Amino acid sequence: MKRASDALTAAYLFLRDVEHKLQMVDDLQTHSLPESSEELERCAVRMGYGA
């Protein structure tokens, strides 16, 4: 049971981090991923993943 809760916690924190990085772009609330591959790549870079 501990493993499942750890995995859910990690996934939730990752989701919140993605959401915050997306909101930083235009300083607006958003709850959806960008549709263009360019914007998704920019988000990945902001998350610390290489381009």
Buried (B, 14 or more C-beta within 10 A) or exposed (E): EEEEEEEEEEEEEEEEEBBEBBEEEEEEEEEEEBEEEEEEEBBBEBEEEEE
